[in-house]
């Protein structure tokens, strides 16, 4: 039966049918390719990535600034600058709404799942994702540049303070004298 169909399709008098089928196939492929370029990334995915990136960077800069403020209060430290390196960055987990649809048709059970990010309106009329959890960045190394780092007692106090605040071992903390 399959062979009969193919023989009839490829006989010389069915040339127009073959041309129409080929044109339909090419149009379908072109539409699929165009949809990838036109659609782009979903807006909610872009919003989630932007929030996660800015939240992470903000948390990292805020941690450095807070550490500078605290360490500059150590007796003899003077002006202090801090640079942190991170093993992991800050991450935010957005709230998601999941819709599950089940349908029974023609002896086939199909289940479709759709997951969307829950968005909230902010004060300026824009939308941002609802954040469920945020994890702090994990500090891997600390560089402290201080005016008073020439004094070994001040260096020891700065090192102990950084160890206590950041849960970083002493061998991952470098303290240098500011010029």
C-alpha positions in Angstrom: 0.0 0.0 0.0 2.8 2.4 0.9 4.6 1.5 -2.4 1.5 2.2 -4.4 1.3 5.7 -2.9 4.9 6.4 -3.6 4.6 5.1 -7.2 1.5 7.2 -7.9 3.2 10.3 -6.3 6.4 10.0 -8.4 4.7 9.2 -11.7 5.1 12.0 -14.4 1.5 13.1 -14.4 1.6 14.0 -10.6 4.4 16.6 -11.0 2.1 19.4 -9.7 1.3 17.5 -6.6 4.9 17.0 -5.8 5.7 20.7 -6.4 2.9 21.7 -4.1 4.1 19.3 -1.4 7.7 20.6 -1.7 6.5 24.2 -1.6 4.5 23.5 1.6 7.4 21.8 3.2 9.7 24.7 2.4 7.2 27.3 3.7 6.8 25.3 6.9 10.6 25.2 7.5 10.9 28.9 6.7 8.2 29.7 9.3 9.9 27.6 11.9 13.2 29.4 11.3 11.6 32.8 11.3 9.8 32.2 14.6 13.0 31.7 16.4 14.3 35.1 15.3 11.1 37.0 15.7 10.2 35.6 19.1 13.4 36.3 21.0 13.7 35.6 24.7 10.5 35.7 26.8 10.1 39.0 28.6 9.7 37.4 32.0 12.9 35.4 31.5 14.9 38.6 30.7 13.3 40.3 33.8 14.3 37.5 36.1 17.9 37.4 34.8 18.2 41.2 35.1 17.0 41.1 38.7 19.2 38.2 39.6 22.3 39.9 38.1 21.7 43.3 39.7 20.8 41.7 43.1 24.0 39.7 43.1 26.2 42.6 42.1 24.5 44.9 44.6 25.0 42.4 47.4 28.6 41.9 46.6 29.4 45.7 46.5 27.3 46.2 49.7 29.3 43.5 51.5 32.6 45.1 50.5 31.5 48.6 51.5 30.2 47.4 54.9 33.5 45.5 55.5 35.5 48.7 54.6 33.4 50.7 57.1 33.9 48.2 59.9 37.6 47.6 59.3 38.4 51.3 59.2 37.2 51.5 62.8 40.0 49.2 64.0 42.5 51.2 66.0 45.5 52.2 63.9 44.0 50.8 60.6 43.3 54.3 59.1 41.7 54.3 55.6 40.8 50.8 54.4 39.9 49.3 51.0 38.6 45.8 50.6 38.4 43.5 47.5 36.6 40.2 47.8 36.6 37.3 45.4 33.7 34.9 45.3 33.4 31.1 44.9 29.7 31.6 44.2 27.6 34.7 43.5 24.4 35.8 45.2 21.3 34.1 43.7 17.6 34.8 43.9 14.9 32.2 43.4 11.7 33.7 41.8 8.2 32.4 42.7 6.8 30.3 39.9 3.2 29.4 39.1 2.7 26.0 37.5 -0.3 25.0 35.5 -0.9 21.4 34.8 -3.6 20.3 32.2 -4.6 16.7 31.7 -6.7 15.6 28.8 -8.0 12.2 27.8 -8.7 11.8 24.1 -8.7 8.9 21.7 -7.2 6.5 24.2 -4.3 8.8 24.8 -3.6 10.6 28.1 -1.7 13.8 27.7 -0.3 16.1 30.4 0.9 19.6 29.6 2.8 21.7 32.1 3.3 25.4 31.9 5.5 27.3 34.4 5.5 31.1 34.6 7.3 33.5 36.9 5.0 35.4 39.3 5.4 39.2 38.6 4.6 42.1 41.0 4.1 45.7 40.1 6.7 48.0 41.5 6.1 51.7 42.5 7.1 53.0 39.1 4.5 51.0 37.2 7.0 48.3 36.0 6.9 44.7 36.8 9.5 42.6 38.7 9.5 39.0 39.7 8.4 38.0 43.2 11.6 36.7 45.0 11.2 33.7 47.3 14.7 33.1 48.5 18.0 34.9 48.2 21.4 33.3 48.9 24.4 35.4 49.9 27.6 35.2 47.8 30.2 32.8 49.2 33.5 34.6 49.8 36.7 32.8 48.7 39.4 35.3 49.2 40.0 38.7 50.8 42.4 41.5 50.0 42.6 44.3 52.6 44.6 47.4 51.8 45.0 49.6 54.9 47.1 52.7 55.9 48.1 51.1 59.2 49.0 47.7 57.7 52.7 48.3 58.5 52.0 47.5 62.1 51.9 43.7 62.8 49.3 44.1 65.6 46.9 46.0 63.2 47.4 43.3 60.5 46.6 40.6 63.0 43.4 42.4 64.1 42.3 43.1 60.6 42.9 39.4 59.7 41.0 38.1 62.7 38.1 40.5 62.0 37.9 39.4 58.4 38.0 35.7 59.4 35.2 36.2 61.9 33.0 38.3 59.6 33.4 36.3 56.4 34.1 32.7 57.6 37.3 32.7 55.5 40.5 30.9 56.7 43.6 33.1 57.5 45.6 31.8 54.5 42.9 33.3 52.1 43.3 36.8 53.5 46.0 39.2 52.3 46.7 42.5 54.1 48.8 45.1 52.3 50.0 48.6 53.3 48.4 51.5 51.5 50.7 53.9 49.7 
